[in-house]
Amino acid sequence: MALDAVSAQAYCVCKGEYMAKIDSAKTDTLFPILNQPGQARIGPLARLAQQAPLDSEGFLTEYRPLESRSLIGKVTSRRGVPFTHAINPYRGCEFACRYCYARYTHEFLEMHDPAEFERKIYFKQNAAWLLRQELRRLPQGAQIGIGSATDPYQPIERRQRIMRSIWEVFAEVGGYSLGLVTKSVLVLRDIELLQKVARKNRLSIHLTVTTMDTRLARLLEPRAPRPDLRIHALKRLRQAGIRAGVLCSPIMPGINDARSSMAAVARAAAEADANFFSAGALFLKPCSQPTFFAFVRQHYPALMRSYEMRYGRNAFASAEYRKRIAEIVDSISREFRLGRRYERMPMRTGLDFAAQRENPQSWLPFAQGA
């Protein structure tokens, strides 16, 4: 799967999820007997998660099916954002990245322990069927981000093949702007299918590579593939003619924000013939703060005070810091002759796709860079 107030509000603020999260203080029930004193109310989405049977187990992880009525989430915001819809075939992510902002999605399931996001993975049932029904109502030219709140190619995808079933639909139905974000080399399994998708849609694959330092990557992203393997996947995608590039995100103060660190990622991307290179500062939602702060406290204790001051009351890095990172990224991109994420691409369908709006947090899926 790359922020400021626009992105925070837009990040998969899906209508269905908010409808499912019932405010018990304001909602009257038609059946008071079902809500006895002391009995906590839960929304229908959380109830489905609680009732989901155990499908299988992995190392410290359990997998359960989740009944879904919709696959495409409508992204809403009080301000304009450069993407309109999102698809996340899974809830939760086994890669367990210490900085992951998407842990908030488990709160819709009434799960408030941040660790549950990486230990309780839900896979959405009947994804391909749902997608076909919803695309009938979705106008062509819509911009769809895939993997904004989970990694679609995390280990369970090898068996469930939900992401593959989604590509099979887009190989038949064209006219959309699609962007997938992943850290997984499993994307190579679908390379021939991706070629078919790209013939009918505008497709971009974003490989997230926060650092080329394998030791640091293992600490930050304990169960994700090594950085060099992701770069190899990028090279294979480019050899297949698929538009692909690198997201060197998030950039974390004092950890991977040195120009030399970002340049090492850009150099590897350029050698793999990447179409683009992008990066943005760490966005730390309250639900992710305990996990990330524990990481900093253990591995970078000297930075703990600085992070508390930067992110203790604000999920965003300062405008000054974001500006400095943007200038470094721009300089590095010019040095290695790497393109921007959202330059205009040739139309595959003859449709006139609307120009995307600028977003200061350019590492998010479908943030404008051109």
ZAFIDO-789816 format. One record per residue (C-alpha): residue number from 1; x, y, z. Coordinates in pm, 1 decimal, padded with zeros to 6 digits. Layout:
# residues N
NUM/X/Y/Z
...
***
This chain:
# residues 370
1/00000.0/00000.0/00000.0
2/00268.2/00714.6/00159.8
3/-00011.8/01290.5/00501.2
4/-00207.3/01572.9/00640.0
5/-00563.1/01658.5/00737.7
6/-00691.0/01572.5/00391.3
7/-00545.0/01225.7/00404.8
8/-00639.6/01158.0/00764.7
9/-01006.0/01216.3/00690.3
10/-00992.4/01043.3/00356.4
11/-00804.9/00734.4/00460.6
12/-01062.9/00472.4/00386.5
13/-01341.1/00661.5/00556.4
14/-01586.0/00419.0/00405.7
15/-01956.7/00478.5/00448.2
16/-02034.3/00123.9/00544.1
17/-01782.1/00121.8/00826.6
18/-01917.9/00436.8/00983.7
19/-02275.2/00315.2/00948.9
20/-02171.4/-00002.4/01122.2
21/-02010.4/00176.8/01416.0
22/-02324.0/00259.5/01611.7
23/-02311.2/00533.5/01873.4
24/-02480.9/00370.4/02166.6
25/-02524.7/00703.1/02343.9
26/-02745.1/00836.3/02063.4
27/-02907.8/00527.6/01919.5
28/-03234.4/00394.2/02059.1
29/-03310.4/00028.5/02018.4
30/-03635.5/-00125.8/01909.1
31/-03565.2/-00422.3/02133.9
32/-03462.0/-00298.9/02480.9
33/-03459.2/-00653.2/02614.9
34/-03150.7/-00721.6/02403.6
35/-02960.0/-00443.5/02576.2
36/-02966.6/-00510.5/02947.0
37/-02780.8/-00278.6/03190.0
38/-02410.7/-00351.5/03186.2
39/-02427.8/-00522.3/02847.4
40/-02214.9/-00338.8/02592.3
41/-02369.5/-00271.3/02254.4
42/-02173.5/-00356.5/01944.3
43/-02233.3/-00266.9/01583.4
44/-02330.6/-00517.3/01315.1
45/-01978.3/-00527.4/01168.1
46/-01824.6/-00611.2/01504.7
47/-02095.1/-00871.4/01560.4
48/-02008.3/-01038.8/01228.8
49/-01642.8/-01047.2/01330.0
50/-01726.9/-01201.6/01665.4
51/-01936.5/-01469.9/01499.5
52/-01684.9/-01548.8/01224.9
53/-01563.2/-01910.3/01254.2
54/-01194.1/-01990.5/01272.7
55/-01071.7/-02089.3/00927.7
56/-00706.4/-02160.4/01003.1
57/-00409.6/-02051.4/01210.6
58/-00054.2/-01938.5/01145.9
59/00231.1/-01827.1/01368.6
60/00060.7/-01605.9/01630.7
61/-00212.6/-01544.0/01373.5
62/-00565.8/-01663.7/01315.1
63/-00768.5/-01627.0/00997.3
64/-01144.7/-01592.9/00976.9
65/-01392.7/-01528.2/00695.0
66/-01589.1/-01204.8/00713.1
67/-01928.2/-01174.9/00551.1
68/-01929.1/-00860.2/00339.9
69/-02204.5/-00670.3/00164.5
70/-01967.4/-00444.7/-00024.8
71/-01609.8/-00453.9/-00151.1
72/-01557.6/-00101.9/-00283.7
73/-01547.6/00166.5/-00016.9
74/-01649.5/00520.5/-00108.4
75/-01385.4/00759.0/00021.7
76/-01538.5/01073.9/00165.8
77/-01384.1/01392.2/00298.7
78/-01480.9/01749.7/00374.6
79/-01205.1/01854.3/00136.8
80/-01126.4/01730.8/-00212.0
81/-00896.8/01428.4/-00234.3
82/-00732.8/01274.3/-00542.8
83/-00891.5/00931.2/-00513.1
84/-01251.7/00830.4/-00488.7
85/-01277.0/00463.5/-00390.3
86/-01082.2/00196.6/-00203.6
87/-01062.4/-00181.9/-00206.3
88/-00917.0/-00379.5/00084.3
89/-00966.9/-00755.1/00043.8
90/-00852.2/-00823.7/00401.5
91/-00892.2/-00669.8/00744.6
92/-00572.4/-00669.7/00942.3
93/-00221.6/-00736.3/00814.7
94/00023.0/-01005.8/00914.0
95/00333.3/-00804.5/00817.7
96/00311.3/-00626.1/01155.2
97/00482.7/-00302.2/01048.5
98/00558.2/-00100.3/01359.2
99/00443.5/00228.4/01202.6
100/00122.3/00108.3/01035.8
101/-00157.4/00366.2/01054.6
102/-00426.3/00115.2/00946.6
103/-00462.0/-00041.5/01290.2
104/-00762.3/00186.0/01338.8
105/-00967.0/-00036.8/01106.1
106/-00991.8/-00304.6/01374.8
107/-01159.9/-00050.8/01601.1
108/-01466.1/-00088.1/01379.0
109/-01467.3/-00448.1/01498.7
110/-01452.0/-00330.3/01862.8
111/-01092.9/-00452.6/01885.8
112/-00880.8/-00192.0/02060.1
113/-00563.7/-00386.4/02128.3
114/-00323.7/-00273.0/01848.1
115/-00168.9/-00619.8/01833.1
116/-00500.2/-00772.1/01721.1
117/-00460.5/-00598.2/01385.1
118/-00168.1/-00825.3/01299.5
119/-00294.0/-01137.9/01479.1
120/-00659.3/-01153.6/01374.3
121/-00689.0/-01143.1/00997.9
122/-01028.7/-01140.6/00828.6
123/-01076.6/-01220.7/00462.4
124/-01375.1/-01087.9/00272.2
125/-01599.1/-01348.1/00117.0
126/-01740.4/-01339.3/-00237.5
127/-01509.1/-01051.1/-00332.9
128/-01517.5/-01105.2/-00709.3
129/-01897.2/-01135.9/-00718.1
130/-01938.5/-00821.2/-00509.6
131/-01693.1/-00632.9/-00729.4
132/-01880.4/-00719.0/-01048.0
133/-02207.9/-00594.2/-00900.4
134/-02057.1/-00270.1/-00773.9
135/-01867.7/-00187.9/-01092.4
136/-02199.8/-00177.3/-01275.5
137/-02281.8/00132.3/-01072.3
138/-01932.4/00284.3/-01064.7
139/-01859.2/00533.0/-01343.5
140/-01560.5/00462.3/-01563.5
141/-01263.3/00680.4/-01484.0
142/-01307.6/00630.6/-01108.4
143/-00978.2/00614.5/-00919.4
144/-00952.3/00306.9/-00700.7
145/-00681.2/00252.5/-00440.7
146/-00613.7/-00111.2/-00355.0
147/-00440.0/-00187.3/-00027.6
148/-00482.9/00142.7/00155.6
149/-00561.1/-00030.5/00487.3
150/-00404.1/-00375.7/00447.0
151/-00149.4/-00549.2/00227.6
152/-00349.0/-00735.2/-00040.2
153/-00057.7/-00975.4/-00092.2
154/00008.2/-01071.5/00269.1
155/00070.6/-01445.8/00328.8
156/-00294.7/-01551.6/00345.7
157/-00342.6/-01436.7/-00014.5
158/-00132.2/-01730.5/-00128.7
159/-00415.3/-01958.3/-00022.7
160/-00727.2/-01741.0/-00041.2
161/-00643.4/-01582.0/-00380.6
162/-00887.5/-01297.9/-00321.8
163/-00663.9/-01036.9/-00480.0
164/-00620.9/-01257.0/-00783.7
165/-00997.9/-01288.8/-00819.5
166/-01022.1/-00909.4/-00812.3
167/-00767.2/-00876.7/-01092.6
168/-00961.9/-01131.8/-01295.2
169/-01259.8/-00898.3/-01286.1
170/-01054.7/-00593.3/-01388.3
171/-00902.3/-00795.5/-01672.3
172/-01253.6/-00809.6/-01818.0
173/-01394.8/-00473.7/-01707.2
174/-01191.9/-00168.5/-01807.2
175/-01180.0/00208.7/-01786.4
176/-01060.9/00258.7/-01428.5
177/-00752.7/00410.1/-01269.2
178/-00608.4/00144.3/-01038.3
179/-00322.2/00168.6/-00792.1
180/-00202.4/-00115.5/-00570.7
181/00031.3/-00074.8/-00271.8
182/00222.3/-00376.2/-00138.4
183/00543.8/-00496.5/00021.2
184/00499.4/-00851.0/-00102.5
185/00678.4/-01036.7/-00380.0
186/00365.1/-01250.6/-00414.9
187/00246.5/-00986.7/-00662.1
188/00469.3/-01161.9/-00917.4
189/00235.4/-01460.8/-00912.8
190/-00018.9/-01249.9/-01099.0
191/00214.3/-01080.3/-01345.0
192/00043.5/-01215.7/-01659.7
193/-00295.2/-01119.4/-01520.6
194/-00166.7/-00769.9/-01439.3
195/-00063.3/-00729.2/-01802.1
196/-00421.7/-00801.3/-01905.7
197/-00555.1/-00556.8/-01646.1
198/-00318.8/-00285.7/-01773.4
199/-00453.7/-00322.8/-02127.1
200/-00799.8/-00216.4/-02012.1
201/-00719.2/00017.3/-01721.8
202/-00459.5/00265.3/-01600.3
203/-00259.1/00052.2/-01359.0
204/00025.0/00142.4/-01122.9
205/00194.9/-00092.7/-00874.9
206/00358.5/00070.1/-00572.6
207/00625.6/-00130.2/-00387.9
208/00685.2/00010.7/-00040.9
209/01055.8/00011.5/00051.9
210/01132.1/00215.5/00363.2
211/01503.4/00130.7/00372.5
212/01763.3/-00085.4/00200.8
213/01909.7/-00171.9/00542.7
214/01793.5/-00530.3/00594.7
215/01848.3/-00520.2/00970.8
216/01640.6/-00203.9/01011.8
217/01370.7/-00336.8/00779.6
218/01341.7/-00652.2/00988.9
219/01286.4/-00441.2/01301.4
220/01035.6/-00209.2/01135.5
221/00850.7/-00468.1/00926.1
222/00905.5/-00799.6/01106.8
223/00718.0/-01028.2/00868.4
224/00746.1/-00848.7/00536.1
225/00983.7/-00961.7/00256.6
226/01337.7/-00821.4/00256.0
227/01392.5/-00489.1/00074.5
228/01610.8/-00648.0/-00193.9
229/01334.9/-00896.9/-00273.4
230/01087.2/-00613.1/-00319.0
231/01328.2/-00438.5/-00555.5
232/01361.2/-00763.7/-00749.8
233/00981.4/-00780.1/-00775.2
234/00983.0/-00423.3/-00904.9
235/01235.7/-00516.6/-01172.2
236/01026.2/-00812.0/-01284.1
237/00714.7/-00595.9/-01308.1
238/00896.2/-00339.6/-01520.4
239/01036.2/-00610.1/-01747.5
240/00676.7/-00719.8/-01801.1
241/00584.0/-00368.3/-01912.1
242/00380.6/-00284.5/-01602.0
243/00400.7/00065.9/-01460.2
244/00559.7/00032.7/-01116.5
245/00767.4/00232.8/-00871.2
246/00878.8/00272.9/-00512.1
247/00724.7/00436.7/-00207.5
248/01002.9/00508.8/00038.9
249/00754.3/00564.9/00316.6
250/00704.6/00647.8/00585.9
251/01005.7/00869.8/00653.1
252/01073.1/00858.7/01027.1
253/01277.7/01134.3/01196.2
254/01618.6/01010.7/01306.2
255/01555.5/00659.4/01171.8
256/01544.5/00665.7/00792.5
257/01529.2/01037.0/00707.0
258/01895.6/01084.3/00616.8
259/01942.4/01176.9/00251.4
260/02184.0/00886.3/00212.0
261/01918.0/00641.2/00330.1
262/01654.7/00769.7/00086.8
263/01910.7/00788.7/-00192.3
264/02001.7/00422.4/-00141.7
265/01638.3/00326.1/-00198.9
266/01614.1/00555.7/-00501.4
267/01934.3/00412.2/-00649.1
268/01796.8/00058.4/-00618.6
269/01468.5/00171.7/-00771.1
270/01644.8/00334.5/-01064.5
271/01853.4/00022.8/-01128.3
272/01526.4/-00172.7/-01140.9
273/01391.3/00072.9/-01401.1
274/01124.0/00214.9/-01169.2
275/00876.6/00456.7/-01324.1
276/00861.2/00670.6/-01013.4
277/00993.0/00735.1/-00663.2
278/00801.4/00896.9/-00378.9
279/00824.1/00940.8/-00003.4
280/00643.5/01116.3/00280.1
281/00673.0/01175.5/00651.8
282/00539.9/00939.6/00917.8
283/00170.3/00972.6/00998.6
284/00104.0/00836.9/01346.0
285/-00260.1/00783.0/01437.5
286/-00340.1/00739.3/01808.6
287/-00420.4/00371.1/01756.0
288/-00069.8/00315.6/01614.1
289/00118.8/00526.7/01864.2
290/00164.5/00262.1/02138.3
291/00314.3/00010.0/01894.0
292/00548.7/00258.6/01730.7
293/00652.3/00425.9/02056.3
294/00736.5/00082.8/02201.0
295/00959.4/00022.7/01896.9
296/01135.6/00357.3/01943.6
297/01173.4/00303.8/02316.7
298/01340.1/-00033.8/02259.3
299/01560.7/00041.7/01959.9
300/01605.2/00420.0/01957.2
301/01569.5/00531.4/02321.5
302/01757.1/00855.5/02256.3
303/01481.4/00959.1/02013.8
304/01191.0/00885.9/02247.4
305/01159.0/01238.2/02385.9
306/01173.1/01386.6/02037.8
307/00892.7/01160.7/01914.3
308/00676.6/01239.1/02214.6
309/00712.7/01608.7/02136.2
310/00650.0/01560.8/01762.8
311/00362.1/01315.9/01777.5
312/00230.1/01321.8/02133.3
313/-00064.0/01542.4/02039.2
314/-00052.1/01547.1/01662.0
315/-00063.6/01261.8/01413.7
316/00122.6/01466.8/01154.1
317/00480.0/01580.8/01122.6
318/00521.4/01958.1/01114.4
319/00475.3/02143.8/00787.0
320/00840.2/02247.0/00803.4
321/00958.6/01885.7/00832.6
322/00730.6/01771.4/00550.2
323/00862.1/02049.4/00331.1
324/01222.0/01949.9/00400.0
325/01151.9/01585.8/00314.7
326/00970.1/01686.7/-00004.8
327/01272.5/01892.0/-00113.8
328/01508.1/01599.6/-00050.1
329/01283.6/01360.0/-00240.1
330/01261.4/01601.9/-00532.7
331/01639.4/01636.1/-00538.5
332/01693.3/01259.9/-00524.2
333/01436.0/01197.1/-00795.6
334/01616.2/01437.5/-01027.6
335/01952.6/01283.8/-00942.7
336/01838.8/00933.2/-01039.3
337/01602.3/01050.1/-01313.9
338/01299.4/00893.8/-01152.7
339/00952.5/01006.1/-01255.0
340/00661.2/01117.0/-01043.8
341/00382.1/00892.0/-00931.8
342/00094.8/01054.8/-01111.2
343/00225.4/01203.0/-01430.0
344/-00022.9/01178.9/-01713.1
345/-00021.4/00834.3/-01872.4
346/-00145.9/00724.7/-02214.9
347/-00515.0/00643.8/-02215.5
348/-00589.9/00274.2/-02248.7
349/-00958.3/00320.0/-02317.1
350/-00990.4/00656.4/-02485.4
351/-01154.0/00795.9/-02172.1
352/-01067.1/01142.4/-02048.8
353/-00965.1/01080.8/-01687.6
354/-01004.4/01384.4/-01467.1
355/-00686.0/01550.4/-01344.9
356/-00600.0/01464.1/-00985.4
357/-00562.5/01724.8/-00715.3
358/-00244.1/01799.1/-00531.4
359/-00193.4/01639.3/-00192.9
360/00097.4/01747.1/00030.2
361/00134.3/01393.0/00167.6
362/00235.0/01233.1/-00159.5
363/00311.4/00885.6/-00032.1
364/-00057.3/00800.6/00009.8
365/-00226.2/00592.5/-00258.2
366/-00337.4/00825.5/-00536.8
367/-00171.3/01136.6/-00398.6
368/-00090.7/01372.2/-00683.9
369/00273.2/01412.0/-00776.0
370/00256.7/01566.7/-01121.3
***
